Amino acid sequence: MHHAPALTLTLQPDRLWLGSLRAGGCIGWLTVLGWLAWHTAQAGLPGWPMWAAATLSAIPALWLLLQADPAAQCGTLAWQPAEALWRLQLASNGRTCAPRLGQIDCMVAGQAWLLLRHGGPDIPSAWIPVSRRAHAAQWHALRCAVFSPGSTRPTAPVPDE
């Protein structure tokens, strides 16, 4: 089995990804506000159950807006073929966090864009959007490393019926 050569990629915030997260969060908030305004116009001020439902409905939109932090996408991603592990080191609040070793799952693969999920059995998942435009010089090497045998987690076999 051949592995792709070692690779170190400096991660940069992806504007399309951040814009999509912000748009999704804003649409969610506007939907909840529109729902409350419509209910107020139709039936008067909402009671506590409606406020509770609106608050619970707005939580996913708030989560999207919190994920749209450009600083959370800065760091390095390195492929180490000898260990068949990916090392992810992100920056947080201007400080570099401890590196995490894990595997990569390619969740979305396009010609000019990848959405990767870095994780492992003992570490939480980190979503990593990568575009060809931001990483043009290393794009081919990255795709080779992501799709090389042993670089992604093995999937469970499908049982025969």
C-alpha positions, 0 to 999 in steps of 0.5 A: 500500500502506497501513501501520499508523501508528508504534507503540511497545510497552513489553514486559512479562513474560507470566505465562502464557508464563513459567509454560508454559516453567517447567512444560515444563522441570519436566516434562522434568526429572521425566521424566528423573528418573523414567526413572532411578529406574525403571531403577535399580529394575528393573536396578540403578544405571545405567551411563555410557551411561544417564547420558549419555542422561539428561544429553542428554535433560535439556538441552532441559528446562534450555533451557526453564527458562533461557528462563523469565527474566522480565527477558529479556522486558522492553524495547520493540518499535517499528514504524517504517512509513517503513522497514518495520522493527521495532525491538526493544530488550531489557533484560538484567541491568538494562542496556538492550541495543542496538536490533535492526532486523528483521522480525516473524513472527507464529507464533501468533495468538489473539484475546487472545495473540500469539507473535511472532518478531523476526529478520532475515538477520544477527540471531538470532531473539527470541521475543516473547509478547504478551497483550491483558491486559498491553497492553490500550490498544495491543492493536488498534494492535499487531495492525494493525501486525503484520498490515499489508502489509509488516510481516512477512517475505514468504513464499516462493511455492508453486510450481505443480504 
